[in-house]
Structure formats: structure tokens, C-alpha cells
């Protein structure tokens, strides 16, 4: 299929063609007609598959037809909510690109910077608003944002929006929008419990899944190291020095953990930086630019901050902490091996995380290479015995975590969200 087969306006086709795109990606090919038809939608595809274009292109087409060359004051007709500032900026750039030959205007707002320029633009009127939840609600409370004319609400990275502390914000935002809006959820992963929550917000949604959430890129070599929990930092340093690793994205479960990993590496003269939600927008951008420009060889990130990292040639991903949601593992290692390049994904697994690793293996169904030739292996016991012990001692961290998520979903399903 070609973009010209999707019945898009000539203005949009011209902008897309200038970017060198002739054929829509699978998520775009399946989603764009549904969005143009006015359907609510749940779109699930791995990172790097063109999800932003899947909602940006049809939204621009619809608004271009509605707004046209109207001289009337602009009102917010589309709202895209995303969990991180970096993602918001990327989405804003995509809208600017695809709407180049229309008279549509967009504004990207986020916290960590002065609100004054954002407020000035809002006063002049915009068609499309891209926002992080906190700044959106703050400016609405101050009376600068009116969503009464909204046509389309998009939640980007919906799993993170609903599963990592944004549930209450999402509920508040939904209440501010008209009930007859079109609602689109897009994400790289969509666990069942989150999908059940998402459907509460949508009316008769279509579902597009172009790549199973369990699939991992074939050109990514996966390795696992079973390591004592207290030795993870030593193992990380050992691998970086002995294998001369650089351009490495390291995943930490928490902000505090990310900072501690960076401190440990710097003590050993390794250039490392952390990126997470506690850093200001300017600080995060400086860190990301330094990593992209190869001024810093190691970037330690939390999952939610990493959603804004878009680097085609990233050779190494290291799971310093294993995720407790298996689909997150797929998303993490999808950061490497992109654009036809090869990549290596390394995972550290301590005894208390082995139940997580078993869940990941069940999902991906790949025989991951176990590396035993390192100085920080488990002192005693085997992965199998550690699993049994972890289940008894920590039932709410793996099997219990799944149970609690299902329980939470059940509770929320019983509530009225708007």
C-alpha cells in the first residue's frame, strides 16, 4: 500500500513524501483508516514502528478539513497526552512535519520550564495541544486551557500513563473532555490488565496489534547474567571495562537506583549520566544530547524516561534491574537493533528477580544465552531453587504482583471513571 491509497489530503501527502515515506508502516496502514472513520482505537506496536504517524496523520487530515482556511479564533480540537517531556517534544515535531502545508497550529507544553511562553501561545489559540499531565492540569486550573471543543483525545504510551502513577491524572483529564470525543490509545506494550482499564475510556474500540508484544527483534543478541544483588554495580563496571562497552543504555527500576549506578561508575572514572523524572527539562535534554553526541558513554534511565530516547544506532542495552512486567522487557531491548542494525541486550538477574526472569522467558519464548564466565555469580543455590525461595519470601513481587495488578484492575473496573 502507498500513502496515496489512504485518501489523505494532498497537503499531507506532500509533507509525507518530502520525508521520503512512500509506504505506511503496518501500524499506520491499519490504524489510519480506522481513525479517519471516527473509530476509537487501541493501537499496540513496538517502538520504532511509526505509532506517532499512525495518529498524527489522520488527526491532521480531519482537522484540516474542519478548520480549512477559517479566520475564526483557534480552539483546541485535538489533545495528545504523553508521560514524558521528551516524548511530547518528539510528537510535536512530528505534527509540525506532517502539518507543514496546512494552516494548523500545535503547541507542546510540559513542566520544568517557565509557563509564560506556553500561556502566551495558548491565548493566541492552537488547534492541537500536546501535553504532559501535570502541566496540562495546572494550566487548565489557571483557566488557560479550554477542552470543550475537543474532537480527539490521544493517550500515547498508554501503558505507562495508566500503570505508573498517572491513573488519577488521566481520570481528571478525561472529565475535562466532551463525552462524544474520539479516543485513541497507543503504546508499545499493552498488558491485559491495562487493556481492561483502557477499554473503560473507549467506546466500541477497534484494536490494532501489528507485532505481538512477546516478539523480540531477531537481530538483537540476548544474554543473561545471574549475579548477586550486591554485586550488580561491580559486574556492570567489569563488563564496561573488559569488553570496552560504550553507547550503552542501562535500565534501572528507580530514580534513586539510577543515580546510585551513575555515582558508582563515576567513582571508577566511567563517564555516565542518569535521566529520570526528577531532573529538570533542561538537564534531561543536556544529558540526552551528550549521550547522542558520544560525549557520555553510559546513560542510566528509568523506563518512563527512556520512552523519550530515540536513537537508531544504539548497540547495547543492559537491564541492571529486571522489570516486573514481562512486556516491558520487550520494549527495553527494542531500543537496540533498530533500523536494520544489530544489537546486544544484557540482563542482570539476582535471586530475588528470578521469578521475573521466568515470566520474561515464558513471554518471549527465546533461548537466551546464560553467561557463567564472570566473577559475580550467585554464591550458592541454582536459579530454580532461588525461584522457589523468592516465591515463598516475596509472593507479592512476581506471582503476587500479577495478582495485585489483576485485583487493581478489578477494583477500578467497578468504579465510574467519568
N, C-alpha and C positions, 0 to 999 in steps of 0.2 A: 504494500500500500504506500501511496505517496501522500504528502501533506495536502496536496491539491485535491485529493479524493475525499477530504473530510469536510467539504463545504464551508471552508473558512473564508473570511473576507480577504480581498486582495491585499489590503494593508497588512494584515497579519502574515499572509503567505510570503509577502515581500520581505518582511523582517526575519521570518524563519529562514528563508532561502539565503539571506545575507550571512546568516550564521553557519552556512554550509550544510544545513539539515534538509534532506530530501525526503527521508522516510521517518515516520514517527516510531518511537520505541514501542515495544509491546504494551507497556502500561499506558502510553499516550494513545495508541491505536484503539485500545478497548475502552478507555475512560472518556476521551473527548466526546464521542457521540452521545454517551450517557449524560454527561454534564450539559451538553447542548440541548438535550431533550428535557432538561429540567429535573432529572432524577437525583435523589440523594444517593450518596455513594461512599462505600468503604473501599479504598484502594490500598493494596499491600504489595510492595515490591522492594527488593533490596536496594541499598544505596548505590547511586551512580546509574540508575536506570531511567532517569528523566521524570521523576514524580512531580517536580515543580512545574514543568511544562504541561503535565497532564491536567493540572487545574488552572494554571495561569493563562494558557492559550484560549480555552473555551470561555473563561471569565471575561477576558479582553474582547473576544468576539461578541459576547452577549451585551456587554456594556457599550461597546462601540455602536451597536445597532440602537440601543436605548438613548444614549447621550447624543450621538451623532455630532452635528455642528452646533448644538444648542448653546445659546448665550446665557441660559439660566444659571443661577448660582449652583455650584457643585455641591453634592451631598455624598456622604459615604454610602456606596452601594455594595461594596464587597469588603469583607473583613477577613484577613488571614492571621490567625493566632499561632504562634510558634514558641517553643520553650526557651530558646536562647537568642541572644543578641546577634551572634554570628550568622545563625540561620536566617534571622529577619533581614539582615543586610543582603545575604545571597538571594533571597526571594525577591527583595526589592529590585535588585539588579536585573533579575530575570524579567520582571514586569516592565522595567524600563526598556529592555531589549525588545521584547515581543510587542510592546505598545508604541514603538518608535514612530510609526506612521499613523497614529491616531491622535486625537486631542485629549486622551485620558491622562489623568494625573494620579500619581501614587505618593504616599508618604510612609516612611518606615520610622516607627517610634520604639524606643527601648529606654530602660533606666540606665543609671550610671553616668549620664551626661545631663547638661542643662536642658530643661524642658522648654525654654523660651523660644528657640528656633522652631521646635515642633509645634508649639502653640500658635506661632505666627502663621505657619503654613496651614494649620487646621482652620484658622479664622478666614483664610482666603478660599477654603473649600478644596476637597480632594474627592476623587471617585473611588479610590482603592486605598485601604489602610492596612498596613502590615505591622503587627504589634506583638510585643511580649506581654504576658498577662498583667504583671504589676503596673507597668507604666500605663497600659490601656485603662485599667480600672481607676488609677489615680487621676488621670486626665478627665475621665468621664465624671468622677466625683466632683471635680472642679468645674464641671459644666462646659468643657471644651469639646466633648465628643457626643454626637447625636447619632444613634444607630436605628432610628425609627424608619429610615428609608432603605434599610439593608435588603439586598436581594440574595446574597450568597455569603455563608459563613464557612470558612475552611479551618479545620484544625490540622496543622501539619505536625508530623511526628506525634500522632495521637496517642500511641502507647506511652510515651514519656509524659505527655500532658496529663494523662489520667492516672498513671501509675507512679509518678514521682513527685507527689505533693501539690499538683495543680488542680486536683479534683474540685476543691471549693471555688477556686478562681474560675474554672470552666463553668460551673453551675451559675455563678454570678453573671458571667458574660452572656450565657445563653438567655438568662432572664431579661437582658437588655435588648434582645433582638426580636423582631416580629416572628410570630409563630408560623407564618406561611413562607419563611425563608427556605432557600435551598441549602442543605448542609452536606459538606464533604469532609471525610476523614481520610487522611493519607499518612502512611507510616511504613517504615522498613520492616517492622515486626508487629504482629497483632495477635498476642496470646489469646486463648479462648476467653479467659475471664475479662480481659479488656474489651474484646469484641462484644461480649454481652453487655458491658456498660455502654459501649459506643452506640449500640442499637437503640438505647433509650432515647438518645438525642435525635435519631434519624427516623424518617417516615418511609416505610417500604423501601429500604435501601438496596441498591444493586451492589454486588461485591465483585471486585476485580482483583484477582491474585495471579500475577504473571509468572512468579517464580516461587516455589514452595519455600516457606520460612526455614525449612530444615536444610536447604541446599547451601553448600559452601563452594566457592569458586574452585574449579579444577586446577587452576594454575597457582593455588596457594598451598604451600607445603606446611603441614601442621605437625607440631611436636609438643609433647607434654613432659614436664619435669616434676617428679614427685619430690617435694622438698619440705624440710622442717619449717614451720611457720616463721620462727625467729631468724631463719637463715635466708629468707627471700631477698633481702637487700644485698647480702653477700653474693648470692647466686646471680643477681642482676648485674652487679659490678663485674663478677667473674666472666660472664658471657660478653659483656660490652668490651672488656679489655682483651680477653683471649681470642675472641672471634672478630675483634675490630669492628664492632657494630656502630653504625651511625644512621641518621634518618630513622629513628625508632620512635614509634608511638606506644607509650606504656599506659595501660589502663589500671586505674586504682578505683576501689569501690567508694571511697570517701574523699572529701576535700582535704581533711586533715591528713589522711594517708598519703595523698598525692604530694602535699608539702613536705612530709617526712621523707619520702623517697627522694625528692629533689635535694633536700639537705644532706642525706647520706651520700648521694652521688657527688655533690659538690665538695664534700669533705675529701673525696678521693680524686679531686681535680677533673671531674667529668662535667662538661657544660650541659646543664639541664635546667628546664623551666617547667612550671606547672600551669595548667589552665583549668579554671573551675569558676563556679558562680560567685565566689566571694571576691574575686578580683574585679576591678573596675573595667569598664568597656575599653578604655584606652590601654590599660595594662594588658588585657587579653589580646587586643589587636597587635600590640608590640611583640608579645610572646609568639603569636602565630606567625607574624611576618618574619621574625628572627628564625623560626623553625623552617619556614618555606625557603628563606634565603640561605639556609645551611649555616647560619651563624651559631645556632644551637643544635646539637646532635640528638638530644633526647628530650622529648616532650611527654610529660606525665599528665594525663587527663582523666576526669570523671566521665561517665557515659554521657550525661546530659550536655556537658561542654563539648565533647567530641563530635556531637551531631553537627556542629558548625565547621568542622575541619574537612576541607575538600581539596585533597592533594592526589593527583593522578599517579605519580611515581613515588609511592611510599613502600620501601622494601620490607620493613619489619614492623610487626605488631606484637607486643608482649602483654599477656594477661597477667599482671602482677597479682591481682585478686581475681578469682573466678566469679562470674556473675551467677546469681541465684535463679535467674530466668534463662533457660537454655537458648531461647531465640536471640537474646542479647549477645551471646557468644557469636552467633552467625553474623550479626550486624557488625560487631567489633572487627572480626577478621576480614570482613568485606572491605575494610579500609585499605587493605593491601591487595596486590594482584589485580589492580584496576587498569582499564584502557589497554588490555592485552598484555600487560606486564606481569612478571612473576612476582611472588612474594612469599614470605615466611611468617607463620603465626606460631608464637611460642606461648605456652600456658604453664604457669606455676600452680601446682596443686598441693596444698598442705592437707594434713589428715582430716581437719575439720571441714575441708571443702570437697572431699572425695565424693560425697553424695551429689554435689553439684556436677562434678565431672561425669558421673554415671548418667545423670539426666541429659547432659550435653551429648554424650555418646549415643544415647537412645534416639535423640532427635536427629543428629547429623548422619548416623549410620556410616561412619567412616572409620577405618582402622588407623587411628592416629599413632604415629611413631612415639614410643616411650624412650626417652634418653636417660640411661642409668649412669653414664660415664661423667659424673660430676661430684664434687666433694661435699655436697649438702643434702644428700639423700636422707629419707626418713631413717632415724636411728634404729627403730625396731618396728616389727609388725609389717603387714602387707597392705596394699590398697583395699583388699577385700575385708580384712579384719578391721581396718580403720573405718570402713563404711558402716559396718555393724555397730561399732562403738559410737560413731558420730550420730547414728540414728537414735540410739538409746539416750545419749547425753544431750543431744541438741535437736530434738524432734521438730522444733519449730523453725529450723534453718533450711531444711530441704523438703522432705515429705511434708513436714508441718507448714513450711512456707507455702507450698502449693495449696494445702488445705485452708490456710488462713486467707489466701487470695480468693479462693472459691467462696469462702464464708463471707468475705467482704463484699464480693460481687453480689452474693445472695441478699445481703443486708441492703445494699444500695438499690438493688432491683425493687425492693419493697417500698422505697421512698419515691416521692414525686420530685423530679429534678427541676421542673418549671411548670 
